[in-house]
Amino acid sequence: MRTAFARHLAVDNTRLRVTNAILWVLTITTTAAFIFWVAVNAFLGCGQVQYMPNGQWQTGECWHFPHTQQRGEW
């Protein structure tokens, strides 16, 4: 038979393990989402100048990033 204090420690340990598991899942999910966002913007050429054969240039599009596309001639 466990004492009241032992039952209290067991409940606290379970809560701690569940809390740690939830925090790890949130951390991994947030990190994965950030890496995915960076990879998509790198693939799109976010902010990179793209030169066209007609003598014009424009900056690449960005996904969920405040960037105004710019255009010009070279």
Buried (B, 14 or more C-beta within 10 A) or exposed (E): EEEEEEEEEEEEEEEEEEEEEEEEEEEEEEEEEEEEEEEBBEEBBBBEEEEEEEEEEBBBBBEEEEEEEEEEEE
